Structure formats: structure tokens, C-alpha cells
């Protein structure tokens, strides 16, 4: 059996990283927006 050195195709990894990065950005931007709307005392 031949072993494939690259487990996932490059495009799949790029799409996964773009999705993960946009999710993290969206998550933190929503927290910032929510903290500006709700004043916690």
C-alpha cells in the first residue's frame, strides 16, 4: 500500500481554515457588539 503524505487535499484545508477564521471573527465581533448594547453594572 502506498501512503499518501498529504491526508487532506489542499483546497479542503483552505476552505476549513477560512470557515474557522470567519467563525472566530464573527464570534468576537458579536461579543463586542453585544457588550456595546448591554451595559452591565
mmCIF entry with sequence, helices, sheets and N, C-alpha, C, O atoms, coordinates in Angstrom:
data_MODEL
# 
_entry.id   MODEL 
# 
_entity.id                         1 
_entity.type                       polymer 
_entity.pdbx_number_of_molecules   1 
# 
_entity_poly.entity_id                      1 
_entity_poly.type                           'polypeptide(L)' 
_entity_poly.nstd_linkage                   no 
_entity_poly.nstd_monomer                   no 
_entity_poly.pdbx_seq_one_letter_code       
;(UNK)(UNK)(UNK)(UNK)(UNK)(UNK)(UNK)(UNK)(UNK)(UNK)(UNK)(UNK)(UNK)(UNK)(UNK)(UNK)
(UNK)(UNK)(UNK)(UNK)(UNK)(UNK)(UNK)(UNK)(UNK)(UNK)(UNK)(UNK)(UNK)(UNK)(UNK)(UNK)
(UNK)(UNK)(UNK)(UNK)(UNK)(UNK)(UNK)(UNK)(UNK)
;
_entity_poly.pdbx_seq_one_letter_code_can   XXXXXXXXXXXXXXXXXXXXXXXXXXXXXXXXXXXXXXXXX 
_entity_poly.pdbx_strand_id                 A 
# 
loop_
_entity_poly_seq.entity_id 
_entity_poly_seq.num 
_entity_poly_seq.mon_id 
_entity_poly_seq.hetero 
1 1  UNK n 
1 2  UNK n 
1 3  UNK n 
1 4  UNK n 
1 5  UNK n 
1 6  UNK n 
1 7  UNK n 
1 8  UNK n 
1 9  UNK n 
1 10 UNK n 
1 11 UNK n 
1 12 UNK n 
1 13 UNK n 
1 14 UNK n 
1 15 UNK n 
1 16 UNK n 
1 17 UNK n 
1 18 UNK n 
1 19 UNK n 
1 20 UNK n 
1 21 UNK n 
1 22 UNK n 
1 23 UNK n 
1 24 UNK n 
1 25 UNK n 
1 26 UNK n 
1 27 UNK n 
1 28 UNK n 
1 29 UNK n 
1 30 UNK n 
1 31 UNK n 
1 32 UNK n 
1 33 UNK n 
1 34 UNK n 
1 35 UNK n 
1 36 UNK n 
1 37 UNK n 
1 38 UNK n 
1 39 UNK n 
1 40 UNK n 
1 41 UNK n 
# 
_struct_asym.id          A 
_struct_asym.entity_id   1 
# 
_struct_conf.conf_type_id            HELX_P 
_struct_conf.id                      HELX_P1 
_struct_conf.pdbx_PDB_helix_id       AA1 
_struct_conf.beg_label_comp_id       UNK 
_struct_conf.beg_label_asym_id       A 
_struct_conf.beg_label_seq_id        10 
_struct_conf.pdbx_beg_PDB_ins_code   ? 
_struct_conf.end_label_comp_id       UNK 
_struct_conf.end_label_asym_id       A 
_struct_conf.end_label_seq_id        37 
_struct_conf.pdbx_end_PDB_ins_code   ? 
_struct_conf.beg_auth_comp_id        UNK 
_struct_conf.beg_auth_asym_id        A 
_struct_conf.beg_auth_seq_id         10 
_struct_conf.end_auth_comp_id        UNK 
_struct_conf.end_auth_asym_id        A 
_struct_conf.end_auth_seq_id         37 
_struct_conf.pdbx_PDB_helix_class    1 
_struct_conf.details                 ? 
_struct_conf.pdbx_PDB_helix_length   28 
# 
_struct_conf_type.id          HELX_P 
_struct_conf_type.criteria    ? 
_struct_conf_type.reference   ? 
# 
loop_
_atom_site.group_PDB 
_atom_site.id 
_atom_site.type_symbol 
_atom_site.label_atom_id 
_atom_site.label_alt_id 
_atom_site.label_comp_id 
_atom_site.label_asym_id 
_atom_site.label_entity_id 
_atom_site.label_seq_id 
_atom_site.pdbx_PDB_ins_code 
_atom_site.Cartn_x 
_atom_site.Cartn_y 
_atom_site.Cartn_z 
_atom_site.occupancy 
_atom_site.B_iso_or_equiv 
_atom_site.pdbx_formal_charge 
_atom_site.auth_seq_id 
_atom_site.auth_comp_id 
_atom_site.auth_asym_id 
_atom_site.auth_atom_id 
_atom_site.pdbx_PDB_model_num 
ATOM 1   N N  . UNK A 1 1  ? 0.826   -1.194 0.000  1.00 0.00 ? 1  UNK A N  1 
ATOM 2   C CA . UNK A 1 1  ? 0.000   0.000  0.000  1.00 0.00 ? 1  UNK A CA 1 
ATOM 3   C C  . UNK A 1 1  ? 0.871   1.260  0.000  1.00 0.00 ? 1  UNK A C  1 
ATOM 4   O O  . UNK A 1 1  ? 1.884   1.341  0.694  1.00 0.00 ? 1  UNK A O  1 
ATOM 5   N N  . UNK A 1 2  ? 0.453   2.212  -0.780 1.00 0.00 ? 2  UNK A N  1 
ATOM 6   C CA . UNK A 1 2  ? 1.176   3.479  -0.800 1.00 0.00 ? 2  UNK A CA 1 
ATOM 7   C C  . UNK A 1 2  ? 0.541   4.421  0.218  1.00 0.00 ? 2  UNK A C  1 
ATOM 8   O O  . UNK A 1 2  ? -0.682  4.535  0.299  1.00 0.00 ? 2  UNK A O  1 
ATOM 9   N N  . UNK A 1 3  ? 1.379   5.085  0.983  1.00 0.00 ? 3  UNK A N  1 
ATOM 10  C CA . UNK A 1 3  ? 0.865   6.036  1.958  1.00 0.00 ? 3  UNK A CA 1 
ATOM 11  C C  . UNK A 1 3  ? 0.856   7.431  1.349  1.00 0.00 ? 3  UNK A C  1 
ATOM 12  O O  . UNK A 1 3  ? 1.843   7.893  0.775  1.00 0.00 ? 3  UNK A O  1 
ATOM 13  N N  . UNK A 1 4  ? -0.267  8.072  1.490  1.00 0.00 ? 4  UNK A N  1 
ATOM 14  C CA . UNK A 1 4  ? -0.380  9.441  0.991  1.00 0.00 ? 4  UNK A CA 1 
ATOM 15  C C  . UNK A 1 4  ? 0.183   10.383 2.050  1.00 0.00 ? 4  UNK A C  1 
ATOM 16  O O  . UNK A 1 4  ? -0.286  10.395 3.187  1.00 0.00 ? 4  UNK A O  1 
ATOM 17  N N  . UNK A 1 5  ? 1.185   11.170 1.678  1.00 0.00 ? 5  UNK A N  1 
ATOM 18  C CA . UNK A 1 5  ? 1.812   12.070 2.656  1.00 0.00 ? 5  UNK A CA 1 
ATOM 19  C C  . UNK A 1 5  ? 0.876   13.203 3.051  1.00 0.00 ? 5  UNK A C  1 
ATOM 20  O O  . UNK A 1 5  ? 0.930   13.695 4.178  1.00 0.00 ? 5  UNK A O  1 
ATOM 21  N N  . UNK A 1 6  ? 0.029   13.611 2.137  1.00 0.00 ? 6  UNK A N  1 
ATOM 22  C CA . UNK A 1 6  ? -0.922  14.675 2.427  1.00 0.00 ? 6  UNK A CA 1 
ATOM 23  C C  . UNK A 1 6  ? -2.279  14.033 2.696  1.00 0.00 ? 6  UNK A C  1 
ATOM 24  O O  . UNK A 1 6  ? -2.876  13.435 1.802  1.00 0.00 ? 6  UNK A O  1 
ATOM 25  N N  . UNK A 1 7  ? -2.764  14.159 3.927  1.00 0.00 ? 7  UNK A N  1 
ATOM 26  C CA . UNK A 1 7  ? -4.008  13.479 4.293  1.00 0.00 ? 7  UNK A CA 1 
ATOM 27  C C  . UNK A 1 7  ? -5.226  14.126 3.635  1.00 0.00 ? 7  UNK A C  1 
ATOM 28  O O  . UNK A 1 7  ? -6.110  13.428 3.137  1.00 0.00 ? 7  UNK A O  1 
ATOM 29  N N  . UNK A 1 8  ? -5.270  15.455 3.632  1.00 0.00 ? 8  UNK A N  1 
ATOM 30  C CA . UNK A 1 8  ? -6.415  16.143 3.051  1.00 0.00 ? 8  UNK A CA 1 
ATOM 31  C C  . UNK A 1 8  ? -5.958  16.954 1.847  1.00 0.00 ? 8  UNK A C  1 
ATOM 32  O O  . UNK A 1 8  ? -4.832  17.452 1.837  1.00 0.00 ? 8  UNK A O  1 
ATOM 33  N N  . UNK A 1 9  ? -6.792  17.095 0.847  1.00 0.00 ? 9  UNK A N  1 
ATOM 34  C CA . UNK A 1 9  ? -6.449  17.963 -0.285 1.00 0.00 ? 9  UNK A CA 1 
ATOM 35  C C  . UNK A 1 9  ? -6.265  19.405 0.181  1.00 0.00 ? 9  UNK A C  1 
ATOM 36  O O  . UNK A 1 9  ? -6.869  19.834 1.164  1.00 0.00 ? 9  UNK A O  1 
ATOM 37  N N  . UNK A 1 10 ? -5.448  20.124 -0.518 1.00 0.00 ? 10 UNK A N  1 
ATOM 38  C CA . UNK A 1 10 ? -5.105  21.491 -0.114 1.00 0.00 ? 10 UNK A CA 1 
ATOM 39  C C  . UNK A 1 10 ? -6.333  22.407 -0.092 1.00 0.00 ? 10 UNK A C  1 
ATOM 40  O O  . UNK A 1 10 ? -6.468  23.231 0.812  1.00 0.00 ? 10 UNK A O  1 
ATOM 41  N N  . UNK A 1 11 ? -7.210  22.274 -1.057 1.00 0.00 ? 11 UNK A N  1 
ATOM 42  C CA . UNK A 1 11 ? -8.396  23.127 -1.110 1.00 0.00 ? 11 UNK A CA 1 
ATOM 43  C C  . UNK A 1 11 ? -9.325  22.924 0.072  1.00 0.00 ? 11 UNK A C  1 
ATOM 44  O O  . UNK A 1 11 ? -9.939  23.873 0.560  1.00 0.00 ? 11 UNK A O  1 
ATOM 45  N N  . UNK A 1 12 ? -9.427  21.686 0.528  1.00 0.00 ? 12 UNK A N  1 
ATOM 46  C CA . UNK A 1 12 ? -10.273 21.398 1.681  1.00 0.00 ? 12 UNK A CA 1 
ATOM 47  C C  . UNK A 1 12 ? -9.719  22.068 2.930  1.00 0.00 ? 12 UNK A C  1 
ATOM 48  O O  . UNK A 1 12 ? -10.471 22.624 3.730  1.00 0.00 ? 12 UNK A O  1 
ATOM 49  N N  . UNK A 1 13 ? -8.395  22.015 3.094  1.00 0.00 ? 13 UNK A N  1 
ATOM 50  C CA . UNK A 1 13 ? -7.770  22.656 4.248  1.00 0.00 ? 13 UNK A CA 1 
ATOM 51  C C  . UNK A 1 13 ? -7.968  24.167 4.205  1.00 0.00 ? 13 UNK A C  1 
ATOM 52  O O  . UNK A 1 13 ? -8.237  24.791 5.231  1.00 0.00 ? 13 UNK A O  1 
ATOM 53  N N  . UNK A 1 14 ? -7.833  24.756 3.011  1.00 0.00 ? 14 UNK A N  1 
ATOM 54  C CA . UNK A 1 14 ? -8.007  26.207 2.871  1.00 0.00 ? 14 UNK A CA 1 
ATOM 55  C C  . UNK A 1 14 ? -9.437  26.606 3.207  1.00 0.00 ? 14 UNK A C  1 
ATOM 56  O O  . UNK A 1 14 ? -9.659  27.580 3.926  1.00 0.00 ? 14 UNK A O  1 
ATOM 57  N N  . UNK A 1 15 ? -10.401 25.862 2.692  1.00 0.00 ? 15 UNK A N  1 
ATOM 58  C CA . UNK A 1 15 ? -11.801 26.177 2.988  1.00 0.00 ? 15 UNK A CA 1 
ATOM 59  C C  . UNK A 1 15 ? -12.108 26.021 4.471  1.00 0.00 ? 15 UNK A C  1 
ATOM 60  O O  . UNK A 1 15 ? -12.840 26.829 5.042  1.00 0.00 ? 15 UNK A O  1 
ATOM 61  N N  . UNK A 1 16 ? -11.556 24.994 5.094  1.00 0.00 ? 16 UNK A N  1 
ATOM 62  C CA . UNK A 1 16 ? -11.779 24.783 6.526  1.00 0.00 ? 16 UNK A CA 1 
ATOM 63  C C  . UNK A 1 16 ? -11.172 25.927 7.340  1.00 0.00 ? 16 UNK A C  1 
ATOM 64  O O  . UNK A 1 16 ? -11.782 26.397 8.300  1.00 0.00 ? 16 UNK A O  1 
ATOM 65  N N  . UNK A 1 17 ? -9.973  26.377 6.960  1.00 0.00 ? 17 UNK A N  1 
ATOM 66  C CA . UNK A 1 17 ? -9.329  27.472 7.693  1.00 0.00 ? 17 UNK A CA 1 
ATOM 67  C C  . UNK A 1 17 ? -10.069 28.793 7.485  1.00 0.00 ? 17 UNK A C  1 
ATOM 68  O O  . UNK A 1 17 ? -10.196 29.587 8.417  1.00 0.00 ? 17 UNK A O  1 
ATOM 69  N N  . UNK A 1 18 ? -10.556 29.030 6.269  1.00 0.00 ? 18 UNK A N  1 
ATOM 70  C CA . UNK A 1 18 ? -11.328 30.253 6.005  1.00 0.00 ? 18 UNK A CA 1 
ATOM 71  C C  . UNK A 1 18 ? -12.624 30.236 6.818  1.00 0.00 ? 18 UNK A C  1 
ATOM 72  O O  . UNK A 1 18 ? -13.000 31.249 7.408  1.00 0.00 ? 18 UNK A O  1 
ATOM 73  N N  . UNK A 1 19 ? -13.298 29.102 6.849  1.00 0.00 ? 19 UNK A N  1 
ATOM 74  C CA . UNK A 1 19 ? -14.529 28.987 7.616  1.00 0.00 ? 19 UNK A CA 1 
ATOM 75  C C  . UNK A 1 19 ? -14.257 29.168 9.103  1.00 0.00 ? 19 UNK A C  1 
ATOM 76  O O  . UNK A 1 19 ? -14.997 29.875 9.788  1.00 0.00 ? 19 UNK A O  1 
ATOM 77  N N  . UNK A 1 20 ? -13.205 28.535 9.606  1.00 0.00 ? 20 UNK A N  1 
ATOM 78  C CA . UNK A 1 20 ? -12.860 28.639 11.022 1.00 0.00 ? 20 UNK A CA 1 
ATOM 79  C C  . UNK A 1 20 ? -12.483 30.072 11.386 1.00 0.00 ? 20 UNK A C  1 
ATOM 80  O O  . UNK A 1 20 ? -12.908 30.583 12.422 1.00 0.00 ? 20 UNK A O  1 
ATOM 81  N N  . UNK A 1 21 ? -11.691 30.718 10.540 1.00 0.00 ? 21 UNK A N  1 
ATOM 82  C CA . UNK A 1 21 ? -11.285 32.098 10.802 1.00 0.00 ? 21 UNK A CA 1 
ATOM 83  C C  . UNK A 1 21 ? -12.469 33.057 10.787 1.00 0.00 ? 21 UNK A C  1 
ATOM 84  O O  . UNK A 1 21 ? -12.565 33.942 11.637 1.00 0.00 ? 21 UNK A O  1 
ATOM 85  N N  . UNK A 1 22 ? -13.366 32.883 9.826  1.00 0.00 ? 22 UNK A N  1 
ATOM 86  C CA . UNK A 1 22 ? -14.535 33.761 9.765  1.00 0.00 ? 22 UNK A CA 1 
ATOM 87  C C  . UNK A 1 22 ? -15.469 33.511 10.939 1.00 0.00 ? 22 UNK A C  1 
ATOM 88  O O  . UNK A 1 22 ? -16.113 34.441 11.425 1.00 0.00 ? 22 UNK A O  1 
ATOM 89  N N  . UNK A 1 23 ? -15.553 32.261 11.403 1.00 0.00 ? 23 UNK A N  1 
ATOM 90  C CA . UNK A 1 23 ? -16.378 31.953 12.562 1.00 0.00 ? 23 UNK A CA 1 
ATOM 91  C C  . UNK A 1 23 ? -15.830 32.624 13.819 1.00 0.00 ? 23 UNK A C  1 
ATOM 92  O O  . UNK A 1 23 ? -16.592 33.188 14.604 1.00 0.00 ? 23 UNK A O  1 
ATOM 93  N N  . UNK A 1 24 ? -14.524 32.567 14.010 1.00 0.00 ? 24 UNK A N  1 
ATOM 94  C CA . UNK A 1 24 ? -13.894 33.198 15.171 1.00 0.00 ? 24 UNK A CA 1 
ATOM 95  C C  . UNK A 1 24 ? -14.079 34.721 15.119 1.00 0.00 ? 24 UNK A C  1 
ATOM 96  O O  . UNK A 1 24 ? -14.397 35.349 16.129 1.00 0.00 ? 24 UNK A O  1 
ATOM 97  N N  . UNK A 1 25 ? -13.878 35.303 13.934 1.00 0.00 ? 25 UNK A N  1 
ATOM 98  C CA . UNK A 1 25 ? -14.055 36.750 13.770 1.00 0.00 ? 25 UNK A CA 1 
ATOM 99  C C  . UNK A 1 25 ? -15.498 37.151 14.056 1.00 0.00 ? 25 UNK A C  1 
ATOM 100 O O  . UNK A 1 25 ? -15.736 38.136 14.755 1.00 0.00 ? 25 UNK A O  1 
ATOM 101 N N  . UNK A 1 26 ? -16.454 36.408 13.532 1.00 0.00 ? 26 UNK A N  1 
ATOM 102 C CA . UNK A 1 26 ? -17.867 36.686 13.748 1.00 0.00 ? 26 UNK A CA 1 
ATOM 103 C C  . UNK A 1 26 ? -18.240 36.557 15.220 1.00 0.00 ? 26 UNK A C  1 
ATOM 104 O O  . UNK A 1 26 ? -19.017 37.356 15.744 1.00 0.00 ? 26 UNK A O  1 
ATOM 105 N N  . UNK A 1 27 ? -17.682 35.546 15.884 1.00 0.00 ? 27 UNK A N  1 
ATOM 106 C CA . UNK A 1 27 ? -17.955 35.298 17.297 1.00 0.00 ? 27 UNK A CA 1 
ATOM 107 C C  . UNK A 1 27 ? -17.504 36.487 18.149 1.00 0.00 ? 27 UNK A C  1 
ATOM 108 O O  . UNK A 1 27 ? -18.265 36.983 18.979 1.00 0.00 ? 27 UNK A O  1 
ATOM 109 N N  . UNK A 1 28 ? -16.266 36.941 17.941 1.00 0.00 ? 28 UNK A N  1 
ATOM 110 C CA . UNK A 1 28 ? -15.749 38.035 18.764 1.00 0.00 ? 28 UNK A CA 1 
ATOM 111 C C  . UNK A 1 28 ? -16.382 39.370 18.403 1.00 0.00 ? 28 UNK A C  1 
ATOM 112 O O  . UNK A 1 28 ? -16.567 40.216 19.278 1.00 0.00 ? 28 UNK A O  1 
ATOM 113 N N  . UNK A 1 29 ? -16.717 39.579 17.137 1.00 0.00 ? 29 UNK A N  1 
ATOM 114 C CA . UNK A 1 29 ? -17.398 40.819 16.771 1.00 0.00 ? 29 UNK A CA 1 
ATOM 115 C C  . UNK A 1 29 ? -18.794 40.879 17.386 1.00 0.00 ? 29 UNK A C  1 
ATOM 116 O O  . UNK A 1 29 ? -19.251 41.949 17.786 1.00 0.00 ? 29 UNK A O  1 
ATOM 117 N N  . UNK A 1 30 ? -19.471 39.732 17.462 1.00 0.00 ? 30 UNK A N  1 
ATOM 118 C CA . UNK A 1 30 ? -20.783 39.714 18.099 1.00 0.00 ? 30 UNK A CA 1 
ATOM 119 C C  . UNK A 1 30 ? -20.681 40.004 19.587 1.00 0.00 ? 30 UNK A C  1 
ATOM 120 O O  . UNK A 1 30 ? -21.536 40.699 20.138 1.00 0.00 ? 30 UNK A O  1 
ATOM 121 N N  . UNK A 1 31 ? -19.654 39.486 20.249 1.00 0.00 ? 31 UNK A N  1 
ATOM 122 C CA . UNK A 1 31 ? -19.476 39.787 21.672 1.00 0.00 ? 31 UNK A CA 1 
ATOM 123 C C  . UNK A 1 31 ? -19.212 41.271 21.870 1.00 0.00 ? 31 UNK A C  1 
ATOM 124 O O  . UNK A 1 31 ? -19.736 41.870 22.809 1.00 0.00 ? 31 UNK A O  1 
ATOM 125 N N  . UNK A 1 32 ? -18.412 41.870 21.003 1.00 0.00 ? 32 UNK A N  1 
ATOM 126 C CA . UNK A 1 32 ? -18.126 43.303 21.117 1.00 0.00 ? 32 UNK A CA 1 
ATOM 127 C C  . UNK A 1 32 ? -19.395 44.117 20.885 1.00 0.00 ? 32 UNK A C  1 
ATOM 128 O O  . UNK A 1 32 ? -19.670 45.067 21.618 1.00 0.00 ? 32 UNK A O  1 
ATOM 129 N N  . UNK A 1 33 ? -20.161 43.748 19.872 1.00 0.00 ? 33 UNK A N  1 
ATOM 130 C CA . UNK A 1 33 ? -21.401 44.465 19.581 1.00 0.00 ? 33 UNK A CA 1 
ATOM 131 C C  . UNK A 1 33 ? -22.400 44.329 20.736 1.00 0.00 ? 33 UNK A C  1 
ATOM 132 O O  . UNK A 1 33 ? -23.071 45.291 21.110 1.00 0.00 ? 33 UNK A O  1 
ATOM 133 N N  . UNK A 1 34 ? -22.483 43.111 21.292 1.00 0.00 ? 34 UNK A N  1 
ATOM 134 C CA . UNK A 1 34 ? -23.408 42.876 22.388 1.00 0.00 ? 34 UNK A CA 1 
ATOM 135 C C  . UNK A 1 34 ? -22.982 43.633 23.634 1.00 0.00 ? 34 UNK A C  1 
ATOM 136 O O  . UNK A 1 34 ? -23.832 44.156 24.355 1.00 0.00 ? 34 UNK A O  1 
ATOM 137 N N  . UNK A 1 35 ? -21.677 43.703 23.903 1.00 0.00 ? 35 UNK A N  1 
ATOM 138 C CA . UNK A 1 35 ? -21.207 44.435 25.078 1.00 0.00 ? 35 UNK A CA 1 
ATOM 139 C C  . UNK A 1 35 ? -21.448 45.936 24.932 1.00 0.00 ? 35 UNK A C  1 
ATOM 140 O O  . UNK A 1 35 ? -21.603 46.638 25.931 1.00 0.00 ? 35 UNK A O  1 
ATOM 141 N N  . UNK A 1 36 ? -21.482 46.430 23.701 1.00 0.00 ? 36 UNK A N  1 
ATOM 142 C CA . UNK A 1 36 ? -21.793 47.840 23.499 1.00 0.00 ? 36 UNK A CA 1 
ATOM 143 C C  . UNK A 1 36 ? -23.281 48.126 23.680 1.00 0.00 ? 36 UNK A C  1 
ATOM 144 O O  . UNK A 1 36 ? -23.664 49.236 24.051 1.00 0.00 ? 36 UNK A O  1 
ATOM 145 N N  . UNK A 1 37 ? -24.106 47.136 23.421 1.00 0.00 ? 37 UNK A N  1 
ATOM 146 C CA . UNK A 1 37 ? -25.550 47.339 23.570 1.00 0.00 ? 37 UNK A CA 1 
ATOM 147 C C  . UNK A 1 37 ? -26.017 47.157 25.011 1.00 0.00 ? 37 UNK A C  1 
ATOM 148 O O  . UNK A 1 37 ? -26.840 47.926 25.509 1.00 0.00 ? 37 UNK A O  1 
ATOM 149 N N  . UNK A 1 38 ? -25.480 46.127 25.678 1.00 0.00 ? 38 UNK A N  1 
ATOM 150 C CA . UNK A 1 38 ? -25.903 45.828 27.037 1.00 0.00 ? 38 UNK A CA 1 
ATOM 151 C C  . UNK A 1 38 ? -24.889 46.407 28.016 1.00 0.00 ? 38 UNK A C  1 
ATOM 152 O O  . UNK A 1 38 ? -23.721 46.017 28.024 1.00 0.00 ? 38 UNK A O  1 
ATOM 153 N N  . UNK A 1 39 ? -25.348 47.330 28.829 1.00 0.00 ? 39 UNK A N  1 
ATOM 154 C CA . UNK A 1 39 ? -24.475 47.905 29.846 1.00 0.00 ? 39 UNK A CA 1 
ATOM 155 C C  . UNK A 1 39 ? -24.639 47.122 31.132 1.00 0.00 ? 39 UNK A C  1 
ATOM 156 O O  . UNK A 1 39 ? -25.670 47.208 31.799 1.00 0.00 ? 39 UNK A O  1 
ATOM 157 N N  . UNK A 1 40 ? -23.623 46.366 31.470 1.00 0.00 ? 40 UNK A N  1 
ATOM 158 C CA . UNK A 1 40 ? -23.662 45.560 32.689 1.00 0.00 ? 40 UNK A CA 1 
ATOM 159 C C  . UNK A 1 40 ? -23.080 46.388 33.814 1.00 0.00 ? 40 UNK A C  1 
ATOM 160 O O  . UNK A 1 40 ? -21.974 46.920 33.709 1.00 0.00 ? 40 UNK A O  1 
ATOM 161 N N  . UNK A 1 41 ? -23.846 46.492 34.898 1.00 0.00 ? 41 UNK A N  1 
ATOM 162 C CA . UNK A 1 41 ? -23.383 47.312 36.027 1.00 0.00 ? 41 UNK A CA 1 
ATOM 163 C C  . UNK A 1 41 ? -22.892 46.441 37.150 1.00 0.00 ? 41 UNK A C  1 
ATOM 164 O O  . UNK A 1 41 ? -22.463 46.951 38.185 1.00 0.00 ? 41 UNK A O  1 
# 
